[in-house]
Amino acid sequence: MWLIVGLGNPGHEYAWTPHNLGFLVIDLLAERAGIRVERPEAKSYVGKGRIGQHDVALVKPQTYMNLSGMAVSELAGRYEAKPAEILIVVDEAALPWGSLRIRERGSAGGHNGLRSVIAALGTDEFVRLRIGIQPDYPVGDLAAYVLHRMGKAERNAAVELVTLAADAVECAVTDGVRRAMNRFNRRAPEAGAEPAG
């Protein structure tokens, strides 16, 4: 079974912030697959179902970003998910807005959510999809930026980006991670995909 975990922060005030794109991807995957992600389990909301021919558990940890590993580790144990069957979806301020990066392993790269997951699992050998949220204008306070409420133009761009990220997750599950990497890993966003500054 695939354990697909979107990282974010619980609470209405964080709903449309760049730091919560992981949650938005899970919401879209759930909508497409007809899965309800609402059962409380392991400090998370969980929904089980299928993507293609594969059993999946969609997860939204409710621990806040920096403690996400607690939930991921507990659920990995419960569902007997091997690291290669765990896919973490996170925002990434070090990548340009609109870029996607799927990897089968790697460091946290300064992301507190990934750092927590690596520490809790005791390995970095899990799949991660990083969604680029770095704006094309200077940001003085990065922490404030990732938690700011997105305006209309940013939300529209975010919807496009979340749609692409959900496509990438589905491809990784149904066709394999390598194929998803070849198809979706890209540096520059397409024209019109960047939010207005």
Sequence and secondary structure as in RCSB ss.txt:
>XXXX:A:sequence
MWLIVGLGNPGHEYAWTPHNLGFLVIDLLAERAGIRVERPEAKSYVGKGRIGQHDVALVKPQTYMNLSGMAVSEL
AGRYEAKPAEILIVVDEAALPWGSLRIRERGSAGGHNGLRSVIAALGTDEFVRLRIGIQPDYPVGDLAAYVLHRM
GKAERNAAVELVTLAADAVECAVTDGVRRAMNRFNRRAPEAGAEPAG
>XXXX:A:secstr
 EEEEE    SGGGTTSGGGHHHHHHHHHHHHHT    EEETTEEEEEEEETTEEEEEEEE S GGGHHHHHHHH
HHHHT  GGGEEEEEEEEEEETT EEEESS   TT HHHHHHHHHHT   SEEEEEEEE SS  S HHHHHTS  
 HHHHHHHHHHHHHHHHHHHHHHHH HHHHHHHH BSS  TT S   
